[in-house]
């Protein structure tokens, strides 16, 4: 299974939502990511798209309707679409659980017409350093896992990886790979940097991949030079990390990974 991670430069919100240009720019990035015919799956950061008050008519009860009628309508004009794990944020209260207003969704491509189809989504259960609901985490486990290319993948939404959310791994089902979509630039003290090795040592998964938005050009250059360090186990030595540009400016990096059933390589 060949996976392309999109690690974009962080974009600040205005008062309620991403301005139209940011939406357009991030659609351009997806088009770039889809150009490689060898890629099986694309994974974005969290907050890749953010939706504001114009979408308040949707509630958590009809989030599938939102994904089908709004998100997929935005994405379908893109060419050469790939299955995608995508992070969405909302600038209004919509999360039916205790977490921040963010979700992770998985979309596949319909072979009959080349359009996206909804498969599953999870809401974030982490709200802040003192508030993370393991009960809400557990309630969503039936929607957390997808089977793709003979791999079982578990979805995590940013802070969901924190021990308080999954009771130090007790609520984590064993799978081949966990993918955690994060919002902002990560540092060594974050759960996304510390918890993956614990998950692997406990046998919860063979690999953990964490995406993020990066703070600026220095981080992008460091990943280009030294490799992307949020792929676990961290003894991976070969990575394909490529900078990408939007409107002539460096806007993030792509990280290409190949995962097979028993061996992982980064080519």
C-alpha positions, 0 to 999 in steps of 0.5 A, a space after each residue: 500500500 503506497 500512501 502520500 501524506 500531505 503536511 501543509 503550512 499552517 493557515 490562520 483562520 479569519 473570524 469564522 472560516 478559511 477564506 476562499 483562496 485557502 480552499 482553492 489553494 488546498 484543492 490545488 495541493 490535492 490535485 498535485 498529490 493525485 498526479 502520482 498514479 502509483 499512490 493508493 491512499 492520500 492522507 491530509 493533516 487535520 484542519 485541511 478544510 475549515 467550514 464556517 457559519 455558512 454551514 450552520 444548517 447542518 448538525 451532527 445528525 446529518 453530517 453524512 449529508 454534509 459530506 455527500 452534498 458539500 464536501 464531495 461536491 467540492 472534491 469531485 471536479 478534481 482529476 485522477 482522484 485517490 481514496 483519501 483520509 481527510 481532516 475537517 474543522 468547523 467554526 461552530 458547535 457541531 461535535 455531538 461528543 465532548 471534543 473540539 469541532 473536528 472530524 476525520 473522514 474516509 472517502 473512496 472512489 467509485 470505480 463506476 464513475 470516478 466520484 467520491 463516496 462516503 465510507 466512515 467518519 469519527 469525531 474528535 474526543 479531545 477538547 483540552 489538556 484536562 478534558 478528553 472523554 474515553 466514553 466518547 472514544 469507545 462509542 465511536 470504535 465501531 466506525 474507527 476502522 477501515 480495511 484497505 489494501 489488505 490493511 486494517 487502519 484505525 482513524 484518530 483525530 488529533 488529541 484522540 491519541 492522548 492516553 486519557 482518551 483511550 485509557 492508555 491503550 485499553 480502548 485501542 483495538 489491535 490493527 495494522 496501522 493507526 493514522 492520527 491527523 493533527 492540527 498544528 506543528 508538533 513538538 517532542 513533548 506532545 502525545 503525538 510524539 510520545 504515545 505511538 511507540 507505546 502503542 506499538 510496544 503494546 501490540 496495538 499496531 505495527 505502525 503509527 503515522 501522524 500528520 500535522 500542519 507545520 508552522 513555517 518554511 524552517 520546519 519544511 526545510 528541516 523535513 526535506 533535509 532530515 526526513 519526516 519524524 512522525 512515522 513510527 517506529 522511528 528507525 525508518 531511514 529512507 524517506 521521499 520528502 518533497 516540497 510542494 508549491 502553491 502560486 510559486 511559494 513553498 506551501 508544505 511537503 509530501 511524504 511518500 510511504 509504502 507499507 506491506 503486510 510484514 515490511 515497511 519501506 519508505 521509497 
